[in-house]
Amino acid sequence: MNTILEVRNLVKHYPGVKAVDGLDLSIQPGICFGLLGPNGAGKTTTIEIIEGIISPTSGEIFYKGSPPTSDFREEVGIQFQSTSLLSFLSVRETLETFHNLYRNPMPLEELVSLCQLEDILDRYNDKISGGQKQRLMLAMALVNDPELVFLDEPTTGLDPQARRHVWEIVEKIKTRGKTVVLTTHYMEEAHILCDEIAIVDKGKIIAKGSPDDLLNKHCSGVTVSLPRESFPKSPEEIFPEGSGKCGAWKLFETQKRYEFRTNNVNECVNALLNIGTDLSYMTVRSQNLEDLFLELTGHQLRQ
Ligand SMILES: Nc1ncnc2c1ncn2[C@@H]1O[C@H](COP(=O)(O)OP(=O)(O)OP(=O)(O)O)[C@@H](O)[C@H]1O
């Protein structure tokens, strides 16, 4: 099968830290690939090595089957986590400056429309909102109409509406047949946008595949959640630890609620009713990628 990007046994050591610890990736063209994991998992380090910004301790990178050459820079687009924009330039001037750097850039009008920048073209860079700045940075990453786009946590710190605008742009990039490599620690975002994901923890990939396949394989069922005060006695007594791994039920104690992960919601609800649990505030939801992460690593994505 053709891959646009392949990473073999990538390792990056810093003094006292294994930032990347033997990581393999294989990405098909035209998909949105998500590199997911908590802070410090090694996502940015991996992406920066692929982009050629830092060198690996060891490992190999292949772009369209060969080690990246100077063409790689022409064919990829990179949106960094943070970029300083020149405050004395307008959005239009910033785009024009970047536009002039490439041999085959995307027509400016198309770029402006793709990134929804029409209304702010004449504003200075320091007079735009966080969401607008993120869309401008996306436009800067897309100015060369890249085959492969790296987006490093493109929605961190954005409000829900601004986040949705970024998601729309990512969907449009995919519609143009481009490949997107996205890092994020928002699992909902990954589930919505990504065709395939790799979950990174402590510099290693612990699972990869399509979000739904991974959930079906490792974490099927639903999560039943109830406030603590709904229980007449401690639920640990009713559902002892180890009574089933995603099979029967598994108890998680969050700050204010108990959660039961179960494949048999009827059995779970019956058991709760039998001991006089008040179900008035019960919620039932499908498993998500946060649950998958917990299942695979034993720790929460955000501690
Ligand atoms: N230049 C550096 N020198 C020393 N340690 C580093 C350096 N860069 C990263 N690290 C360490 O390597 C590990 C991986 O960091 P990295 O930034 O790749 O994680 P990440 O998954 O991108 O996290 P985040 O979601 O916070 O961006 C962390 O422990 C980090 O402290």
The ligand as an SDF file (V2000), in Angstrom:
LIG
                    3D

 31 33  0  0  0  0  0  0  0  0999 V2000
   14.3250   20.7760   24.0470 N   0  0  0  0  0  0  0  0  0  0  0  0
   14.0060   19.9110   25.0130 C   0  0  0  0  0  0  0  0  0  0  0  0
   14.8890   19.6340   25.9980 N   0  0  0  0  0  0  0  0  0  0  0  0
   14.5980   18.7540   26.9720 C   0  0  0  0  0  0  0  0  0  0  0  0
   13.4310   18.0750   27.0650 N   0  0  0  0  0  0  0  0  0  0  0  0
   12.5090   18.3180   26.1120 C   0  0  0  0  0  0  0  0  0  0  0  0
   12.7600   19.2560   25.0460 C   0  0  0  0  0  0  0  0  0  0  0  0
   11.6510   19.2740   24.2470 N   0  0  0  0  0  0  0  0  0  0  0  0
   10.7570   18.4080   24.7850 C   0  0  0  0  0  0  0  0  0  0  0  0
   11.2790   17.8410   25.9130 N   0  0  0  0  0  0  0  0  0  0  0  0
   10.6120   16.8350   26.7630 C   0  0  0  0  0  0  0  0  0  0  0  0
   10.2530   15.7540   25.9290 O   0  0  0  0  0  0  0  0  0  0  0  0
    8.9800   15.2290   26.3360 C   0  0  0  0  0  0  0  0  0  0  0  0
    8.0210   15.2580   25.1500 C   0  0  0  0  0  0  0  0  0  0  0  0
    7.6980   16.6330   24.8640 O   0  0  0  0  0  0  0  0  0  0  0  0
    6.7220   17.0480   23.6450 P   0  0  0  0  0  0  0  0  0  0  0  0
    6.6840   18.5410   23.6180 O   0  0  0  0  0  0  0  0  0  0  0  0
    7.1400   16.3410   22.4240 O   0  0  0  0  0  0  0  0  0  0  0  0
    5.3340   16.4780   24.1500 O   0  0  0  0  0  0  0  0  0  0  0  0
    3.8880   16.7510   23.5610 P   0  0  0  0  0  0  0  0  0  0  0  0
    3.2100   15.4250   23.5020 O   0  0  0  0  0  0  0  0  0  0  0  0
    3.9530   17.5260   22.3070 O   0  0  0  0  0  0  0  0  0  0  0  0
    3.2340   17.6420   24.6960 O   0  0  0  0  0  0  0  0  0  0  0  0
    2.2410   18.9070   24.5500 P   0  0  0  0  0  0  0  0  0  0  0  0
    0.8880   18.3340   24.2940 O   0  0  0  0  0  0  0  0  0  0  0  0
    2.3440   19.5320   25.8980 O   0  0  0  0  0  0  0  0  0  0  0  0
    2.7570   19.7920   23.4590 O   0  0  0  0  0  0  0  0  0  0  0  0
    8.5430   16.0570   27.5290 C   0  0  0  0  0  0  0  0  0  0  0  0
    8.9280   15.3730   28.7010 O   0  0  0  0  0  0  0  0  0  0  0  0
    9.3140   17.3410   27.3630 C   0  0  0  0  0  0  0  0  0  0  0  0
    9.5400   17.9610   28.6250 O   0  0  0  0  0  0  0  0  0  0  0  0
  1  2  1  0
  2  3  1  0
  2  7  2  0
  3  4  2  0
  4  5  1  0
  5  6  2  0
  6  7  1  0
  6 10  1  0
  7  8  1  0
  8  9  2  0
  9 10  1  0
 10 11  1  0
 11 12  1  0
 11 30  1  0
 12 13  1  0
 13 14  1  0
 13 28  1  0
 14 15  1  0
 15 16  1  0
 16 17  2  0
 16 18  1  0
 16 19  1  0
 19 20  1  0
 20 21  2  0
 20 22  1  0
 20 23  1  0
 23 24  1  0
 24 25  2  0
 24 26  1  0
 24 27  1  0
 28 29  1  0
 28 30  1  0
 30 31  1  0
M  END
$$$$
